[in-house]
Amino acid sequence: MYLSISYIAKESPKNAGKVLKKIIALSKGLALYPLKYPKDPIYNNERVRFAIIYSFKLIYKIESDKIRIPRLFHTKQHPSKA
């Protein structure tokens, strides 16, 4: 994620900060409503879901006592290369 934010920061530091804040806010909100977003079709598992924010796809896994975020990548990037 930080590489993407660094890339955005080269063009617009202000926008990079906004994107980072939105991603952090989204990730914190997952604990309140973990089933809010759809299951990820690649994993095809009810406990593995995704959310799109700006041009980033955030993959998260619902575990018994926490939400784990194993992947965050730009939507133009193929998931296997993220």
PDB file of N, CA, C and O in Angstrom:
ATOM      1  N   MET A   1       0.823  -1.183   0.000  1.00  0.00           N
ATOM      2  CA  MET A   1       0.000   0.000   0.000  1.00  0.00           C
ATOM      3  C   MET A   1       0.867   1.246   0.000  1.00  0.00           C
ATOM      4  O   MET A   1       0.568   2.201  -0.717  1.00  0.00           O
ATOM      5  N   TYR A   2       1.919   1.257   0.778  1.00  0.00           N
ATOM      6  CA  TYR A   2       2.713   2.462   0.911  1.00  0.00           C
ATOM      7  C   TYR A   2       3.410   2.833  -0.390  1.00  0.00           C
ATOM      8  O   TYR A   2       3.665   4.011  -0.640  1.00  0.00           O
ATOM      9  N   LEU A   3       3.722   1.839  -1.226  1.00  0.00           N
ATOM     10  CA  LEU A   3       4.302   2.160  -2.520  1.00  0.00           C
ATOM     11  C   LEU A   3       3.299   2.927  -3.364  1.00  0.00           C
ATOM     12  O   LEU A   3       3.666   3.889  -4.039  1.00  0.00           O
ATOM     13  N   SER A   4       2.037   2.515  -3.335  1.00  0.00           N
ATOM     14  CA  SER A   4       1.001   3.212  -4.081  1.00  0.00           C
ATOM     15  C   SER A   4       0.791   4.613  -3.540  1.00  0.00           C
ATOM     16  O   SER A   4       0.656   5.561  -4.314  1.00  0.00           O
ATOM     17  N   ILE A   5       0.761   4.757  -2.234  1.00  0.00           N
ATOM     18  CA  ILE A   5       0.586   6.070  -1.624  1.00  0.00           C
ATOM     19  C   ILE A   5       1.783   6.962  -1.977  1.00  0.00           C
ATOM     20  O   ILE A   5       1.614   8.153  -2.235  1.00  0.00           O
ATOM     21  N   SER A   6       2.970   6.395  -1.988  1.00  0.00           N
ATOM     22  CA  SER A   6       4.165   7.159  -2.372  1.00  0.00           C
ATOM     23  C   SER A   6       4.060   7.636  -3.815  1.00  0.00           C
ATOM     24  O   SER A   6       4.454   8.755  -4.144  1.00  0.00           O
ATOM     25  N   TYR A   7       3.530   6.780  -4.659  1.00  0.00           N
ATOM     26  CA  TYR A   7       3.356   7.142  -6.066  1.00  0.00           C
ATOM     27  C   TYR A   7       2.375   8.308  -6.195  1.00  0.00           C
ATOM     28  O   TYR A   7       2.628   9.255  -6.939  1.00  0.00           O
ATOM     29  N   ILE A   8       1.262   8.239  -5.475  1.00  0.00           N
ATOM     30  CA  ILE A   8       0.276   9.326  -5.496  1.00  0.00           C
ATOM     31  C   ILE A   8       0.906  10.601  -4.951  1.00  0.00           C
ATOM     32  O   ILE A   8       0.671  11.688  -5.479  1.00  0.00           O
ATOM     33  N   ALA A   9       1.700  10.471  -3.903  1.00  0.00           N
ATOM     34  CA  ALA A   9       2.318  11.633  -3.259  1.00  0.00           C
ATOM     35  C   ALA A   9       3.242  12.398  -4.204  1.00  0.00           C
ATOM     36  O   ALA A   9       3.398  13.610  -4.058  1.00  0.00           O
ATOM     37  N   LYS A  10       3.852  11.720  -5.161  1.00  0.00           N
ATOM     38  CA  LYS A  10       4.717  12.409  -6.121  1.00  0.00           C
ATOM     39  C   LYS A  10       3.928  13.433  -6.924  1.00  0.00           C
ATOM     40  O   LYS A  10       4.413  14.526  -7.214  1.00  0.00           O
ATOM     41  N   GLU A  11       2.702  13.058  -7.276  1.00  0.00           N
ATOM     42  CA  GLU A  11       1.854  13.957  -8.059  1.00  0.00           C
ATOM     43  C   GLU A  11       1.093  14.942  -7.169  1.00  0.00           C
ATOM     44  O   GLU A  11       0.942  16.116  -7.506  1.00  0.00           O
ATOM     45  N   SER A  12       0.617  14.437  -6.023  1.00  0.00           N
ATOM     46  CA  SER A  12      -0.193  15.281  -5.148  1.00  0.00           C
ATOM     47  C   SER A  12      -0.118  14.791  -3.705  1.00  0.00           C
ATOM     48  O   SER A  12      -0.839  13.863  -3.339  1.00  0.00           O
ATOM     49  N   PRO A  13       0.723  15.383  -2.892  1.00  0.00           N
ATOM     50  CA  PRO A  13       0.809  14.978  -1.483  1.00  0.00           C
ATOM     51  C   PRO A  13      -0.534  15.091  -0.752  1.00  0.00           C
ATOM     52  O   PRO A  13      -0.853  14.268   0.106  1.00  0.00           O
ATOM     53  N   LYS A  14      -1.304  16.105  -1.096  1.00  0.00           N
ATOM     54  CA  LYS A  14      -2.609  16.290  -0.464  1.00  0.00           C
ATOM     55  C   LYS A  14      -3.539  15.114  -0.762  1.00  0.00           C
ATOM     56  O   LYS A  14      -4.208  14.608   0.138  1.00  0.00           O
ATOM     57  N   ASN A  15      -3.581  14.685  -2.009  1.00  0.00           N
ATOM     58  CA  ASN A  15      -4.431  13.553  -2.371  1.00  0.00           C
ATOM     59  C   ASN A  15      -3.940  12.251  -1.743  1.00  0.00           C
ATOM     60  O   ASN A  15      -4.751  11.411  -1.353  1.00  0.00           O
ATOM     61  N   ALA A  16      -2.643  12.078  -1.643  1.00  0.00           N
ATOM     62  CA  ALA A  16      -2.098  10.862  -1.023  1.00  0.00           C
ATOM     63  C   ALA A  16      -2.561  10.764   0.423  1.00  0.00           C
ATOM     64  O   ALA A  16      -2.931   9.686   0.887  1.00  0.00           O
ATOM     65  N   GLY A  17      -2.541  11.873   1.130  1.00  0.00           N
ATOM     66  CA  GLY A  17      -3.004  11.886   2.517  1.00  0.00           C
ATOM     67  C   GLY A  17      -4.477  11.554   2.619  1.00  0.00           C
ATOM     68  O   GLY A  17      -4.887  10.827   3.524  1.00  0.00           O
ATOM     69  N   LYS A  18      -5.280  12.076   1.705  1.00  0.00           N
ATOM     70  CA  LYS A  18      -6.719  11.805   1.702  1.00  0.00           C
ATOM     71  C   LYS A  18      -6.992  10.325   1.445  1.00  0.00           C
ATOM     72  O   LYS A  18      -7.824   9.711   2.113  1.00  0.00           O
ATOM     73  N   VAL A  19      -6.281   9.763   0.467  1.00  0.00           N
ATOM     74  CA  VAL A  19      -6.467   8.349   0.128  1.00  0.00           C
ATOM     75  C   VAL A  19      -6.091   7.475   1.322  1.00  0.00           C
ATOM     76  O   VAL A  19      -6.832   6.560   1.683  1.00  0.00           O
ATOM     77  N   LEU A  20      -4.957   7.753   1.924  1.00  0.00           N
ATOM     78  CA  LEU A  20      -4.501   6.973   3.069  1.00  0.00           C
ATOM     79  C   LEU A  20      -5.504   7.052   4.223  1.00  0.00           C
ATOM     80  O   LEU A  20      -5.813   6.031   4.838  1.00  0.00           O
ATOM     81  N   LYS A  21      -6.015   8.245   4.525  1.00  0.00           N
ATOM     82  CA  LYS A  21      -6.998   8.402   5.606  1.00  0.00           C
ATOM     83  C   LYS A  21      -8.270   7.612   5.318  1.00  0.00           C
ATOM     84  O   LYS A  21      -8.832   6.997   6.225  1.00  0.00           O
ATOM     85  N   LYS A  22      -8.731   7.621   4.071  1.00  0.00           N
ATOM     86  CA  LYS A  22      -9.945   6.878   3.707  1.00  0.00           C
ATOM     87  C   LYS A  22      -9.729   5.375   3.829  1.00  0.00           C
ATOM     88  O   LYS A  22     -10.616   4.658   4.293  1.00  0.00           O
ATOM     89  N   ILE A  23      -8.575   4.898   3.425  1.00  0.00           N
ATOM     90  CA  ILE A  23      -8.278   3.464   3.526  1.00  0.00           C
ATOM     91  C   ILE A  23      -8.221   3.044   4.994  1.00  0.00           C
ATOM     92  O   ILE A  23      -8.744   1.990   5.356  1.00  0.00           O
ATOM     93  N   ILE A  24      -7.601   3.846   5.828  1.00  0.00           N
ATOM     94  CA  ILE A  24      -7.527   3.540   7.264  1.00  0.00           C
ATOM     95  C   ILE A  24      -8.917   3.558   7.884  1.00  0.00           C
ATOM     96  O   ILE A  24      -9.253   2.675   8.673  1.00  0.00           O
ATOM     97  N   ALA A  25      -9.725   4.552   7.538  1.00  0.00           N
ATOM     98  CA  ALA A  25     -11.091   4.629   8.076  1.00  0.00           C
ATOM     99  C   ALA A  25     -11.922   3.424   7.647  1.00  0.00           C
ATOM    100  O   ALA A  25     -12.668   2.861   8.449  1.00  0.00           O
ATOM    101  N   LEU A  26     -11.793   3.033   6.392  1.00  0.00           N
ATOM    102  CA  LEU A  26     -12.512   1.857   5.905  1.00  0.00           C
ATOM    103  C   LEU A  26     -12.092   0.614   6.672  1.00  0.00           C
ATOM    104  O   LEU A  26     -12.937  -0.172   7.101  1.00  0.00           O
ATOM    105  N   SER A  27     -10.791   0.438   6.846  1.00  0.00           N
ATOM    106  CA  SER A  27     -10.310  -0.763   7.530  1.00  0.00           C
ATOM    107  C   SER A  27     -10.767  -0.809   8.989  1.00  0.00           C
ATOM    108  O   SER A  27     -11.055  -1.889   9.505  1.00  0.00           O
ATOM    109  N   LYS A  28     -10.837   0.327   9.651  1.00  0.00           N
ATOM    110  CA  LYS A  28     -11.325   0.357  11.035  1.00  0.00           C
ATOM    111  C   LYS A  28     -12.816   0.042  11.102  1.00  0.00           C
ATOM    112  O   LYS A  28     -13.274  -0.589  12.055  1.00  0.00           O
ATOM    113  N   GLY A  29     -13.569   0.472  10.104  1.00  0.00           N
ATOM    114  CA  GLY A  29     -15.005   0.228  10.074  1.00  0.00           C
ATOM    115  C   GLY A  29     -15.386  -1.219   9.804  1.00  0.00           C
ATOM    116  O   GLY A  29     -16.520  -1.616  10.074  1.00  0.00           O
ATOM    117  N   LEU A  30     -14.475  -2.003   9.285  1.00  0.00           N
ATOM    118  CA  LEU A  30     -14.778  -3.400   8.982  1.00  0.00           C
ATOM    119  C   LEU A  30     -15.151  -4.193  10.225  1.00  0.00           C
ATOM    120  O   LEU A  30     -15.945  -5.130  10.145  1.00  0.00           O
ATOM    121  N   ALA A  31     -14.597  -3.835  11.352  1.00  0.00           N
ATOM    122  CA  ALA A  31     -14.901  -4.551  12.599  1.00  0.00           C
ATOM    123  C   ALA A  31     -16.361  -4.370  13.001  1.00  0.00           C
ATOM    124  O   ALA A  31     -16.954  -5.266  13.602  1.00  0.00           O
ATOM    125  N   LEU A  32     -16.944  -3.220  12.675  1.00  0.00           N
ATOM    126  CA  LEU A  32     -18.341  -2.960  13.036  1.00  0.00           C
ATOM    127  C   LEU A  32     -19.319  -3.700  12.130  1.00  0.00           C
ATOM    128  O   LEU A  32     -20.325  -4.234  12.597  1.00  0.00           O
ATOM    129  N   TYR A  33     -19.021  -3.730  10.838  1.00  0.00           N
ATOM    130  CA  TYR A  33     -19.918  -4.360   9.864  1.00  0.00           C
ATOM    131  C   TYR A  33     -19.117  -5.258   8.921  1.00  0.00           C
ATOM    132  O   TYR A  33     -18.952  -4.923   7.748  1.00  0.00           O
ATOM    133  N   PRO A  34     -18.629  -6.371   9.406  1.00  0.00           N
ATOM    134  CA  PRO A  34     -17.739  -7.204   8.585  1.00  0.00           C
ATOM    135  C   PRO A  34     -18.405  -7.810   7.348  1.00  0.00           C
ATOM    136  O   PRO A  34     -17.717  -8.131   6.379  1.00  0.00           O
ATOM    137  N   LEU A  35     -19.724  -7.970   7.363  1.00  0.00           N
ATOM    138  CA  LEU A  35     -20.407  -8.577   6.218  1.00  0.00           C
ATOM    139  C   LEU A  35     -20.953  -7.538   5.245  1.00  0.00           C
ATOM    140  O   LEU A  35     -21.692  -7.885   4.324  1.00  0.00           O
ATOM    141  N   LYS A  36     -20.606  -6.294   5.435  1.00  0.00           N
ATOM    142  CA  LYS A  36     -21.116  -5.199   4.611  1.00  0.00           C
ATOM    143  C   LYS A  36     -20.726  -5.346   3.142  1.00  0.00           C
ATOM    144  O   LYS A  36     -21.517  -5.027   2.255  1.00  0.00           O
ATOM    145  N   TYR A  37     -19.541  -5.816   2.888  1.00  0.00           N
ATOM    146  CA  TYR A  37     -19.029  -5.895   1.526  1.00  0.00           C
ATOM    147  C   TYR A  37     -19.153  -7.319   0.985  1.00  0.00           C
ATOM    148  O   TYR A  37     -19.259  -8.269   1.760  1.00  0.00           O
ATOM    149  N   PRO A  38     -19.139  -7.470  -0.345  1.00  0.00           N
ATOM    150  CA  PRO A  38     -19.338  -8.801  -0.940  1.00  0.00           C
ATOM    151  C   PRO A  38     -18.148  -9.733  -0.750  1.00  0.00           C
ATOM    152  O   PRO A  38     -17.017  -9.305  -0.520  1.00  0.00           O
ATOM    153  N   LYS A  39     -18.451 -11.021  -0.857  1.00  0.00           N
ATOM    154  CA  LYS A  39     -17.356 -11.989  -0.796  1.00  0.00           C
ATOM    155  C   LYS A  39     -16.534 -11.868  -2.067  1.00  0.00           C
ATOM    156  O   LYS A  39     -17.051 -11.539  -3.134  1.00  0.00           O
ATOM    157  N   ASP A  40     -15.256 -12.140  -1.933  1.00  0.00           N
ATOM    158  CA  ASP A  40     -14.360 -12.024  -3.069  1.00  0.00           C
ATOM    159  C   ASP A  40     -14.536 -13.224  -3.996  1.00  0.00           C
ATOM    160  O   ASP A  40     -14.415 -14.364  -3.547  1.00  0.00           O
ATOM    161  N   PRO A  41     -14.819 -12.993  -5.281  1.00  0.00           N
ATOM    162  CA  PRO A  41     -15.060 -14.117  -6.194  1.00  0.00           C
ATOM    163  C   PRO A  41     -13.846 -15.002  -6.442  1.00  0.00           C
ATOM    164  O   PRO A  41     -13.992 -16.177  -6.780  1.00  0.00           O
ATOM    165  N   ILE A  42     -12.657 -14.449  -6.277  1.00  0.00           N
ATOM    166  CA  ILE A  42     -11.445 -15.258  -6.494  1.00  0.00           C
ATOM    167  C   ILE A  42     -11.292 -16.302  -5.392  1.00  0.00           C
ATOM    168  O   ILE A  42     -10.941 -17.449  -5.668  1.00  0.00           O
ATOM    169  N   TYR A  43     -11.553 -15.913  -4.153  1.00  0.00           N
ATOM    170  CA  TYR A  43     -11.415 -16.829  -3.021  1.00  0.00           C
ATOM    171  C   TYR A  43     -12.664 -17.681  -2.823  1.00  0.00           C
ATOM    172  O   TYR A  43     -12.574 -18.807  -2.335  1.00  0.00           O
ATOM    173  N   ASN A  44     -13.841 -17.145  -3.202  1.00  0.00           N
ATOM    174  CA  ASN A  44     -15.114 -17.849  -3.093  1.00  0.00           C
ATOM    175  C   ASN A  44     -15.325 -18.445  -1.704  1.00  0.00           C
ATOM    176  O   ASN A  44     -15.591 -19.637  -1.550  1.00  0.00           O
ATOM    177  N   ASN A  45     -15.200 -17.584  -0.703  1.00  0.00           N
ATOM    178  CA  ASN A  45     -15.327 -17.996   0.689  1.00  0.00           C
ATOM    179  C   ASN A  45     -16.102 -16.888   1.401  1.00  0.00           C
ATOM    180  O   ASN A  45     -15.759 -15.713   1.267  1.00  0.00           O
ATOM    181  N   GLU A  46     -17.130 -17.245   2.148  1.00  0.00           N
ATOM    182  CA  GLU A  46     -17.960 -16.252   2.841  1.00  0.00           C
ATOM    183  C   GLU A  46     -17.157 -15.365   3.783  1.00  0.00           C
ATOM    184  O   GLU A  46     -17.558 -14.233   4.055  1.00  0.00           O
ATOM    185  N   ARG A  47     -16.052 -15.851   4.275  1.00  0.00           N
ATOM    186  CA  ARG A  47     -15.261 -15.096   5.245  1.00  0.00           C
ATOM    187  C   ARG A  47     -14.174 -14.231   4.595  1.00  0.00           C
ATOM    188  O   ARG A  47     -13.485 -13.479   5.285  1.00  0.00           O
ATOM    189  N   VAL A  48     -14.025 -14.336   3.297  1.00  0.00           N
ATOM    190  CA  VAL A  48     -13.048 -13.508   2.578  1.00  0.00           C
ATOM    191  C   VAL A  48     -13.828 -12.553   1.690  1.00  0.00           C
ATOM    192  O   VAL A  48     -14.519 -12.969   0.761  1.00  0.00           O
ATOM    193  N   ARG A  49     -13.706 -11.276   1.987  1.00  0.00           N
ATOM    194  CA  ARG A  49     -14.498 -10.247   1.323  1.00  0.00           C
ATOM    195  C   ARG A  49     -13.596  -9.146   0.797  1.00  0.00           C
ATOM    196  O   ARG A  49     -12.393  -9.127   1.057  1.00  0.00           O
ATOM    197  N   PHE A  50     -14.196  -8.232   0.056  1.00  0.00           N
ATOM    198  CA  PHE A  50     -13.409  -7.127  -0.485  1.00  0.00           C
ATOM    199  C   PHE A  50     -14.208  -5.838  -0.480  1.00  0.00           C
ATOM    200  O   PHE A  50     -15.439  -5.834  -0.476  1.00  0.00           O
ATOM    201  N   ALA A  51     -13.465  -4.751  -0.479  1.00  0.00           N
ATOM    202  CA  ALA A  51     -14.038  -3.415  -0.594  1.00  0.00           C
ATOM    203  C   ALA A  51     -13.169  -2.629  -1.567  1.00  0.00           C
ATOM    204  O   ALA A  51     -11.950  -2.792  -1.611  1.00  0.00           O
ATOM    205  N   ILE A  52     -13.817  -1.784  -2.334  1.00  0.00           N
ATOM    206  CA  ILE A  52     -13.100  -0.914  -3.262  1.00  0.00           C
ATOM    207  C   ILE A  52     -13.161   0.509  -2.709  1.00  0.00           C
ATOM    208  O   ILE A  52     -14.231   1.004  -2.357  1.00  0.00           O
ATOM    209  N   ILE A  53     -12.019   1.148  -2.640  1.00  0.00           N
ATOM    210  CA  ILE A  53     -11.956   2.548  -2.231  1.00  0.00           C
ATOM    211  C   ILE A  53     -11.002   3.263  -3.179  1.00  0.00           C
ATOM    212  O   ILE A  53      -9.846   2.876  -3.348  1.00  0.00           O
ATOM    213  N   TYR A  54     -11.528   4.319  -3.790  1.00  0.00           N
ATOM    214  CA  TYR A  54     -10.827   4.984  -4.884  1.00  0.00           C
ATOM    215  C   TYR A  54     -10.452   3.914  -5.900  1.00  0.00           C
ATOM    216  O   TYR A  54     -11.342   3.233  -6.410  1.00  0.00           O
ATOM    217  N   SER A  55      -9.217   3.742  -6.202  1.00  0.00           N
ATOM    218  CA  SER A  55      -8.806   2.725  -7.174  1.00  0.00           C
ATOM    219  C   SER A  55      -8.074   1.566  -6.506  1.00  0.00           C
ATOM    220  O   SER A  55      -7.238   0.914  -7.131  1.00  0.00           O
ATOM    221  N   PHE A  56      -8.382   1.314  -5.256  1.00  0.00           N
ATOM    222  CA  PHE A  56      -7.731   0.239  -4.514  1.00  0.00           C
ATOM    223  C   PHE A  56      -8.731  -0.826  -4.112  1.00  0.00           C
ATOM    224  O   PHE A  56      -9.870  -0.525  -3.757  1.00  0.00           O
ATOM    225  N   LYS A  57      -8.296  -2.061  -4.171  1.00  0.00           N
ATOM    226  CA  LYS A  57      -9.112  -3.191  -3.716  1.00  0.00           C
ATOM    227  C   LYS A  57      -8.491  -3.707  -2.429  1.00  0.00           C
ATOM    228  O   LYS A  57      -7.314  -4.067  -2.387  1.00  0.00           O
ATOM    229  N   LEU A  58      -9.292  -3.737  -1.395  1.00  0.00           N
ATOM    230  CA  LEU A  58      -8.852  -4.199  -0.086  1.00  0.00           C
ATOM    231  C   LEU A  58      -9.496  -5.563   0.155  1.00  0.00           C
ATOM    232  O   LEU A  58     -10.721  -5.668   0.218  1.00  0.00           O
ATOM    233  N   ILE A  59      -8.690  -6.588   0.288  1.00  0.00           N
ATOM    234  CA  ILE A  59      -9.170  -7.942   0.586  1.00  0.00           C
ATOM    235  C   ILE A  59      -9.063  -8.129   2.091  1.00  0.00           C
ATOM    236  O   ILE A  59      -8.032  -7.823   2.690  1.00  0.00           O
ATOM    237  N   TYR A  60     -10.135  -8.633   2.704  1.00  0.00           N
ATOM    238  CA  TYR A  60     -10.071  -8.874   4.141  1.00  0.00           C
ATOM    239  C   TYR A  60     -10.713 -10.209   4.493  1.00  0.00           C
ATOM    240  O   TYR A  60     -11.596 -10.706   3.793  1.00  0.00           O
ATOM    241  N   LYS A  61     -10.245 -10.768   5.592  1.00  0.00           N
ATOM    242  CA  LYS A  61     -10.736 -12.064   6.064  1.00  0.00           C
ATOM    243  C   LYS A  61     -11.344 -11.879   7.444  1.00  0.00           C
ATOM    244  O   LYS A  61     -10.739 -11.282   8.335  1.00  0.00           O
ATOM    245  N   ILE A  62     -12.546 -12.400   7.599  1.00  0.00           N
ATOM    246  CA  ILE A  62     -13.229 -12.340   8.882  1.00  0.00           C
ATOM    247  C   ILE A  62     -12.795 -13.556   9.703  1.00  0.00           C
ATOM    248  O   ILE A  62     -13.076 -14.698   9.338  1.00  0.00           O
ATOM    249  N   GLU A  63     -12.120 -13.298  10.794  1.00  0.00           N
ATOM    250  CA  GLU A  63     -11.695 -14.372  11.691  1.00  0.00           C
ATOM    251  C   GLU A  63     -12.542 -14.305  12.957  1.00  0.00           C
ATOM    252  O   GLU A  63     -13.302 -13.353  13.131  1.00  0.00           O
ATOM    253  N   SER A  64     -12.431 -15.269  13.822  1.00  0.00           N
ATOM    254  CA  SER A  64     -13.297 -15.344  14.999  1.00  0.00           C
ATOM    255  C   SER A  64     -13.199 -14.131  15.915  1.00  0.00           C
ATOM    256  O   SER A  64     -14.194 -13.722  16.513  1.00  0.00           O
ATOM    257  N   ASP A  65     -12.014 -13.558  16.027  1.00  0.00           N
ATOM    258  CA  ASP A  65     -11.845 -12.448  16.961  1.00  0.00           C
ATOM    259  C   ASP A  65     -11.245 -11.186  16.337  1.00  0.00           C
ATOM    260  O   ASP A  65     -10.940 -10.225  17.044  1.00  0.00           O
ATOM    261  N   LYS A  66     -11.075 -11.191  15.002  1.00  0.00           N
ATOM    262  CA  LYS A  66     -10.477 -10.019  14.358  1.00  0.00           C
ATOM    263  C   LYS A  66     -10.741 -10.034  12.859  1.00  0.00           C
ATOM    264  O   LYS A  66     -11.208 -11.023  12.295  1.00  0.00           O
ATOM    265  N   ILE A  67     -10.431  -8.919  12.241  1.00  0.00           N
ATOM    266  CA  ILE A  67     -10.452  -8.787  10.789  1.00  0.00           C
ATOM    267  C   ILE A  67      -9.002  -8.688  10.348  1.00  0.00           C
ATOM    268  O   ILE A  67      -8.248  -7.857  10.855  1.00  0.00           O
ATOM    269  N   ARG A  68      -8.616  -9.527   9.413  1.00  0.00           N
ATOM    270  CA  ARG A  68      -7.243  -9.511   8.902  1.00  0.00           C
ATOM    271  C   ARG A  68      -7.273  -9.007   7.465  1.00  0.00           C
ATOM    272  O   ARG A  68      -8.132  -9.415   6.684  1.00  0.00           O
ATOM    273  N   ILE A  69      -6.348  -8.130   7.111  1.00  0.00           N
ATOM    274  CA  ILE A  69      -6.264  -7.576   5.762  1.00  0.00           C
ATOM    275  C   ILE A  69      -4.975  -8.092   5.113  1.00  0.00           C
ATOM    276  O   ILE A  69      -3.906  -7.514   5.309  1.00  0.00           O
ATOM    277  N   PRO A  70      -5.076  -9.175   4.344  1.00  0.00           N
ATOM    278  CA  PRO A  70      -3.866  -9.725   3.733  1.00  0.00           C
ATOM    279  C   PRO A  70      -3.411  -9.006   2.468  1.00  0.00           C
ATOM    280  O   PRO A  70      -2.238  -9.079   2.100  1.00  0.00           O
ATOM    281  N   ARG A  71      -4.349  -8.298   1.789  1.00  0.00           N
ATOM    282  CA  ARG A  71      -3.956  -7.686   0.518  1.00  0.00           C
ATOM    283  C   ARG A  71      -4.661  -6.358   0.284  1.00  0.00           C
ATOM    284  O   ARG A  71      -5.836  -6.187   0.609  1.00  0.00           O
ATOM    285  N   LEU A  72      -3.927  -5.444  -0.275  1.00  0.00           N
ATOM    286  CA  LEU A  72      -4.440  -4.165  -0.743  1.00  0.00           C
ATOM    287  C   LEU A  72      -3.651  -3.830  -1.994  1.00  0.00           C
ATOM    288  O   LEU A  72      -2.423  -3.758  -1.958  1.00  0.00           O
ATOM    289  N   PHE A  73      -4.353  -3.626  -3.102  1.00  0.00           N
ATOM    290  CA  PHE A  73      -3.643  -3.336  -4.338  1.00  0.00           C
ATOM    291  C   PHE A  73      -4.481  -2.435  -5.239  1.00  0.00           C
ATOM    292  O   PHE A  73      -5.696  -2.322  -5.076  1.00  0.00           O
ATOM    293  N   HIS A  74      -3.814  -1.805  -6.183  1.00  0.00           N
ATOM    294  CA  HIS A  74      -4.480  -0.937  -7.147  1.00  0.00           C
ATOM    295  C   HIS A  74      -5.303  -1.814  -8.082  1.00  0.00           C
ATOM    296  O   HIS A  74      -4.866  -2.898  -8.469  1.00  0.00           O
ATOM    297  N   THR A  75      -6.488  -1.349  -8.440  1.00  0.00           N
ATOM    298  CA  THR A  75      -7.376  -2.168  -9.260  1.00  0.00           C
ATOM    299  C   THR A  75      -6.853  -2.377 -10.690  1.00  0.00           C
ATOM    300  O   THR A  75      -7.322  -3.281 -11.382  1.00  0.00           O
ATOM    301  N   LYS A  76      -5.909  -1.573 -11.136  1.00  0.00           N
ATOM    302  CA  LYS A  76      -5.322  -1.793 -12.456  1.00  0.00           C
ATOM    303  C   LYS A  76      -4.266  -2.891 -12.416  1.00  0.00           C
ATOM    304  O   LYS A  76      -3.818  -3.363 -13.461  1.00  0.00           O
ATOM    305  N   GLN A  77      -3.870  -3.293 -11.222  1.00  0.00           N
ATOM    306  CA  GLN A  77      -2.861  -4.341 -11.068  1.00  0.00           C
ATOM    307  C   GLN A  77      -3.569  -5.689 -11.011  1.00  0.00           C
ATOM    308  O   GLN A  77      -4.589  -5.823 -10.335  1.00  0.00           O
ATOM    309  N   HIS A  78      -3.055  -6.658 -11.693  1.00  0.00           N
ATOM    310  CA  HIS A  78      -3.643  -8.006 -11.645  1.00  0.00           C
ATOM    311  C   HIS A  78      -3.406  -8.582 -10.259  1.00  0.00           C
ATOM    312  O   HIS A  78      -2.302  -8.469  -9.726  1.00  0.00           O
ATOM    313  N   PRO A  79      -4.443  -9.211  -9.655  1.00  0.00           N
ATOM    314  CA  PRO A  79      -4.302  -9.726  -8.274  1.00  0.00           C
ATOM    315  C   PRO A  79      -3.122 -10.675  -8.077  1.00  0.00           C
ATOM    316  O   PRO A  79      -2.517 -10.687  -7.005  1.00  0.00           O
ATOM    317  N   SER A  80      -2.791 -11.458  -9.077  1.00  0.00           N
ATOM    318  CA  SER A  80      -1.674 -12.401  -8.901  1.00  0.00           C
ATOM    319  C   SER A  80      -0.326 -11.694  -8.818  1.00  0.00           C
ATOM    320  O   SER A  80       0.656 -12.292  -8.376  1.00  0.00           O
ATOM    321  N   LYS A  81      -0.263 -10.437  -9.233  1.00  0.00           N
ATOM    322  CA  LYS A  81       0.995  -9.688  -9.190  1.00  0.00           C
ATOM    323  C   LYS A  81       1.051  -8.713  -8.033  1.00  0.00           C
ATOM    324  O   LYS A  81       2.053  -8.024  -7.842  1.00  0.00           O
ATOM    325  N   ALA A  82      -0.022  -8.651  -7.261  1.00  0.00           N
ATOM    326  CA  ALA A  82      -0.077  -7.702  -6.140  1.00  0.00           C
ATOM    327  C   ALA A  82       0.712  -8.194  -4.967  1.00  0.00           C
ATOM    328  O   ALA A  82       0.774  -7.521  -3.938  1.00  0.00           O
TER     329      ALA A  82
END
